[in-house]
Amino acid sequence: MKTTIQGRNRRLIEEFDPRTLAALEGLDLKARYVMEGFLAGLHQSPFHGFSVEFSDYRNYQPGDDLRHLDWRLYARSDRLCIKRYLQETNVRFYVVVDTSASMAYRGSGAWGSKLDHARLLAAALTWFLLRQNDAAGMITLSGGEEVPKFIRPSQRPSQFGLMLRQLEQLTPAGGACLAKLIQHTIRLVHRRSIILLFSDLLEPADDVALGFKQLRFHGHECIIFQILDRDETEFPFTEARVFQDLETGQERNITPAAVRATYLERFNAFMEAWRELFRGLEMAHCVVQTDDNPGRALARFLSERRKYK
C-alpha cells in the first residue's frame, strides 16, 4: 500500500505543467493550484508535527494511549515508556524573500523570473501553513529599500491576503541585499522561529554565511530555497554576446565556448561551498530551477524536513 501511495504522489507531481502555471492569472490562484495539486495525493499532511517537540519519557501507566509507547526503547531496555511532547502553540514562521537585482533574471526556458518563482513558493507555503493554524509572518526588502517591510506572524484569516499583497509588490532592484535582509531578520525575530528563505544566494558568501551562523546561534531553524535559472547552472550559450551583471551593471563581451569549462568549474565550487555550509549548520537546502516543476520543490522541502526532524 505504501508503494501505491508513493507512486500516486509521484504521478501527481509529474502532472504539474509550468506552461499551465504560467497561464494562470494571479498569485493567489497559482499558489492554490500548486498546493492543492501537490497535497491531493498525500494520505496525511506533510507538515504534521511542526508545532510539536519531543520532551522526555515517563513510565507507562494502565490506560495510556499505546500509540505513544516507544517500542525502540522497549526493545533496548525492556521498559515500557510513554513519549511526552511539548506542544508549541506559538511556533512562528517567517517568509524572507531576497529581492536583489539578480532575482529578476528569466532565461528562455523559464516560466517566470527567479523572483516570480520565489513569490509562488512563498505564497503556496504561506497558504498551507495558515490552513494548518500555524502563525506566519514576513520580512522583505523591496526595490533597494533600506527599511524592511515587517508583517508580524499571525493566524488571522486576513493574514494570507496581507502577505500576498506584500509578495506581489516586491520588485528586484539595486545591488546585493541578502546580507542586509538576514541582519534585519536577526534583529526583528526575537523568539525561536522557523525561517523560510528564498534567494539565489548570488552574493559574496562571507557576509551571508555569517548571517546564517547568527540565525543558527539564536536558535532559529532555517529552510533555504535556492532559486536558480538553468542558464546559470548549465551555461548553455553558444554565440558570442555581451553579458551584464544585473547587480553592478558591469558588462563584458564573452565567447561562451572559451569560458564554459571555467565557468562551470567555478559555479560547481560555489554550490559545493553552500552545501557544505548548510550541512555544517544543519539547515535544509532545496535547489529550485525556474523551469522546474513547483511540486518537485515542495517534495524536496518535505524530504529535507523529515531529514532534520
N, C-alpha and C positions, 0 to 999 in steps of 0.2 A: 504493500500500500504506500509505503514511503517513497518508493521509486516512482510510482504513478503520480503522486502529488508533485514531486520534484520535476518530473517530465512535463506536467501541465504548466507549472510555473515557467519553465524554460520556454515553452511554446508561446505563452502569453508575452514574455519579454521580447521574443523574436518578432512578434506581430507589430511592435511599435515601428512606425514608419516616420522618419524625420521629415519627409515631404508633407505627410498629413499634419504633423505637428506644426510645421511652418505655416500651413494654410489656415490653422485655427486662429480666430480673432480673439485677442485679449489674453492677458497673462493669467487671469482667474480661470478661464476655460482651459488653457493649456495645462495649468497646474492640476486641475481636477482630472483631466484626461490622463495625465501621467500617473497620478496616484491611484485613481480608481482602476485603471487598466492593470497596473502592476499588482495591486492588492487583491484583485478579483480572484486569483488562483490560490491565494495563501489560506491555509486552513486555520491559521491563527495570526494575530498581529505580530509583525517582525519587531515591533518596538515594545512589546510587552516586557515589563520589568525595568523600564528606565528609572522609575521612581522608587525602586525597592533595592535595598542593600542588605547583604548578609551581616548579621551582628555577632551571634555566638550560638552555643548549643545549650540545651538543658536536657535533663533526663526525661525519658518518655513516661507519661502518666496515662493510665487507662482512660480512654475516651478521646485522646488526642487524635488529630487528623493524620492518618497514616501517610498521606501524600507528602508530609513534611519530615518524615523519617529519613535520615541519612544512611542509606544502605551501604555505601562505601565505608563509612566509619564503622558500621556494624561488622563488616567483613574483616576489617583490620583489628578491631579491639573487642569484638563480641559485646559491645554496648549499644543499647537502643537509645538514640538521642534524637531530639527534635531540633531542626534548624530554626533559629529565631532571626527575624528580619527587622531592620529599621526602616519604617515607612517614611520616605522623604516627600511629603506632600508639597514642599516648597522648592523642589528641584526646578531650576530655571535653564532655559535655552536662550542663547543669543546668536542671531544670524549676523555674521560680519562679512560684508562684500567689498572686495577690492575694486576701486574704480580708477586705477592707474590707466594712462592713455593706451597702454598695450592691450588692455581688455577690450578695446574697440575693434581689434583685428578680426576679420572674417575671410577665410580662404574660399576658394571657388567651390569646394565640396561641402562646405558647412551650411547648415540650415539657418544659422544666425551667428552673431558675433560671440566672443567669449563672454562678454557681459550679458548678452541675451541668454546664454546657457546658464550662467550663474543665477540670473533672475528666476528662470524657470525652476531650477532645482531648489532654490531657496523658498520660492512660493509653494512648491509642492510639499516640501517637508514641513513648512510652517502650517499649512492647511491640515496636514495629518496630525501633527503634534497637538494642535488646538482641538482637533476632534477627539484626541486621547486625553483631553483635560490637562495637558501639560502647559506650563506658562512659557510663552515665547516673547522675546524682545529682539531689538535690532540696533546695531551700531554701524553707521556708514559715514563716509566722506565722499561728497559728490562734486564733480566739476572743479577739482583743485581747491576746494574749500579748506580752511584751517580748523574750523569749528565743526565737530561731528554732529550728525543727527542721531539722537538717542531716543529710542522707544523703550520704555520700561516694560519688563516682562509682565504679561497678564494672561488670564484665561477668559477674558470677556468675549462675548460673541462678536463685538465690533473690532477685535484685535486683528483679525485677518485682513479686513478691509483697510485698516490703518497701515499695516505693514506692506500690503500690496501697493498702496499708493506711493509709499516711500520707495519701494523697489522700482516702480515704473518711472519715478522721477530721477533715478540715478543716471548720471552721464559720465562717461570716461573722459578725462582731460588732465592736463598738467603732467608733471613728471611722476616718478615713482612715489607712491604714498602708503604702501602696505606697512612699512615700519612705523610710520606715524599712527596709522589706524590701529595697529596692535598695541601701541603705547596708550592710546585713548581707551582701548578695551581694558587694559590693566588698571587704568585709573578709575574707570566708571563701574567696573564689575567688582563689587566688594565681597560677595558671598560666593562660595564654591559653586560653579556652574558648568554647563556644557556649552562649548563654543563651536558653532558650525561655521567654518571659514571657507570662503570661495575666492580663489585667486589663481593667477597663472604662475605666481612666485617668480616672475621675471624681474627680480630686483636684487641689488647687492646682498649676498646671502648673510654676511656677518651681522648686519643690523637687524634683519628679520629673524635670524636664528636666535639672537639674544632675546628678542621679544617672545618667541616660543618658549624659551627656557624660563623666562619670568612667569609666563602664564602657568607653566607646569609647577613652578615653585609655589605659586599661590593656590595650588590645589585644583585648578581648573582642568577639565577633560576637554581635549581639542580633537575635532574631526576635520581634516583638511581635504577639501575638494580642489585638486589642482586641475584647472581647465586650460587645455592647450588645443591649438589647431594642428591638423595633420601637416600643414606646411612647415610648422615649427619642429615637429617630431621626425619628419622624413625628408624635408628639404627637396621636394620633387621638381624644382625648377630646372629648365633645360636651356633657356635662352638668356643671353647677357641682358642685364637690366639694372636700373637704379633701385637700391634698397634703402629704405628710410627707417631710422629708429623712431618709433612713434612717441617716445617719451623725451628724447633730446632733440629731435628734428634733424639729427645728423644724417647725411646721405652719402652713399658710396656706390660706385659702379663696380659690379661684380659679375664674373663669369662663373655660373654655378658649377660647371664640370670641374673647374680648377680648385674649388674650395669645398666641395661637398664632403669629401672624406674628413677633412679637418673639422668642418662644422659638426658633423655627426659625432666625431670623437669627443669634441668639447661638450656637445649637448648631452651625450650619454654620461659623461663625467659629472656634469651639472645635476642631472637627475639622480645619479647614484649618491651624490652628496646629500640631497634632500632625503632620499630614502634612509640613508644611514642616520641622519639627524632624527628623523621621526621614529625609527626603531629604538634609538637610544632614549628618547623621551616617552616611549610607549604611546605615541599618538597615531591614530588611524589616518591613513593617507590613501585617498582614492584619486586616481588619474582619470580625467574625463576628457574625451575629444569631442570637438564641436560637430563632427559629422556622425557621432556615435549615437546609439540608442539610449535615451534617458533612463529606460528601465534597467539597463545594464549597470548604469552608475548607481542606481538605488540598490541593486543586487550586491554590488561591491560594498556599498555602505553597510548593508546588513551583515555581510561576511566579516567586515572589519569590526563591527560592533560586537559580534559573537567572539571574535578573537581576543578582544580586550576586556570582556566581561569577567 
